């Protein structure tokens, strides 16, 4: 049985001041294996990472206007672990903060695809 992917596609209003916009991608816990690519427009910033990131600086608000952040990859549950795949997406530093938690029970060895897109605007 295929598991539903973790999908996010929305707009994020940035501030016009020099505040840094930061990203957290927190992937599950014990027994979850992740592989993802993070890009800002067509520029790959993180290529096939296997770890969570916190307070990753995307840039100053005005510099991000009109750009799109994408994260694609998958998370796999390893046998004999929790059988629950989780992800927390956080973006801070704009007009408001985003926190989007994802969780899905899975069978041992199952994986879930990740497809996240954030479109920055003034």
C-alpha positions as CSV (number, residue, x, y, z in Angstrom):
1,X,0.0,0.0,0.0
2,X,1.4,3.4,-1.0
3,X,1.6,6.0,1.8
4,X,0.3,9.6,1.2
5,X,3.2,12.0,0.6
6,X,4.0,14.9,2.9
7,X,3.0,17.9,0.7
8,X,3.1,21.6,1.3
9,X,2.7,24.3,-1.4
10,X,1.9,27.8,-0.2
11,X,3.0,31.4,-0.2
12,X,5.1,33.0,2.6
13,X,5.0,36.8,3.1
14,X,8.4,38.2,3.9
15,X,9.2,41.4,5.7
16,X,10.8,44.3,3.9
17,X,13.4,44.8,6.7
18,X,16.7,43.0,7.0
19,X,15.5,40.1,9.2
20,X,16.9,36.7,8.2
21,X,14.4,34.1,7.2
22,X,15.3,30.7,8.7
23,X,14.2,27.1,8.0
24,X,13.8,24.1,10.3
25,X,13.3,20.6,8.8
26,X,13.1,18.1,11.7
27,X,12.8,14.5,10.6
28,X,11.4,11.9,13.0
29,X,13.5,10.1,15.4
30,X,15.1,6.8,16.0
31,X,14.8,4.5,13.0
32,X,13.9,7.0,10.3
33,X,16.2,7.4,7.4
34,X,15.9,10.6,5.3
35,X,17.3,11.7,1.9
36,X,16.3,15.1,0.5
37,X,17.4,18.0,-1.7
38,X,16.7,21.6,-0.8
39,X,16.8,24.3,-3.5
40,X,16.1,28.0,-3.7
41,X,14.8,28.6,-7.2
42,X,17.0,26.3,-9.3
43,X,20.1,26.6,-7.0
44,X,20.6,23.5,-4.9
45,X,21.6,24.5,-1.4
46,X,21.6,21.1,0.3
47,X,22.1,18.0,-1.9
48,X,21.0,14.6,-0.6
49,X,21.2,15.4,3.1
50,X,20.6,12.6,5.6
51,X,20.1,14.9,8.7
52,X,17.6,17.4,10.1
53,X,18.4,21.1,9.9
54,X,17.6,23.9,12.4
55,X,17.9,27.7,12.0
56,X,19.2,27.2,8.4
57,X,19.5,30.8,7.0
58,X,17.7,31.2,3.7
59,X,18.5,34.9,3.4
60,X,17.1,38.3,4.2
61,X,13.4,38.9,3.4
62,X,13.9,41.4,0.5
63,X,16.4,39.1,-1.1
64,X,13.9,36.2,-1.1
65,X,11.0,38.0,-2.7
66,X,9.9,36.2,-5.9
67,X,11.9,33.1,-5.1
68,X,10.7,29.6,-4.4
69,X,12.1,27.2,-1.8
70,X,11.6,23.5,-2.7
71,X,12.4,20.4,-0.7
72,X,12.0,16.9,-2.3
73,X,13.0,13.5,-1.1
74,X,11.7,10.7,1.1
75,X,11.8,9.4,4.7
76,X,12.0,5.6,5.3
77,X,11.1,3.8,8.5
78,X,13.6,1.2,9.4
79,X,12.4,-2.3,10.5
80,X,12.0,-2.8,14.3
81,X,11.5,0.8,15.2
82,X,8.5,3.1,15.8
83,X,6.6,2.6,12.5
84,X,5.6,6.3,12.6
85,X,7.2,8.7,10.2
86,X,7.3,12.4,11.2
87,X,8.4,15.7,9.8
88,X,8.2,19.3,11.2
89,X,8.5,22.2,8.7
90,X,9.2,25.6,10.3
91,X,9.9,28.9,8.6
92,X,10.6,32.0,10.7
93,X,11.6,35.6,10.1
94,X,8.8,36.7,7.8
95,X,5.4,38.4,8.5
96,X,4.3,35.3,10.4
97,X,5.9,32.0,11.3
98,X,5.0,28.7,9.7
99,X,5.0,25.5,11.7
100,X,3.6,22.5,9.9
101,X,3.9,19.0,11.6
102,X,3.4,15.8,9.6
103,X,3.0,12.3,10.9
104,X,2.0,9.0,9.4
105,X,1.9,5.4,10.7
106,X,3.6,3.0,8.3
107,X,4.5,-0.6,8.0
108,X,8.1,-1.7,8.7
109,X,10.4,-0.5,5.8
110,X,7.8,1.8,4.2
111,X,8.7,5.2,3.0
112,X,7.0,8.5,2.5
113,X,7.8,11.0,-0.2
114,X,8.4,14.7,0.6
115,X,7.3,17.5,-1.7
116,X,7.5,21.0,-0.1
117,X,7.3,24.3,-1.9
118,X,7.3,27.8,-0.4
119,X,6.8,30.9,-2.6
120,X,8.2,34.1,-1.1
121,X,6.5,37.4,-1.7
122,X,6.4,40.9,-0.4
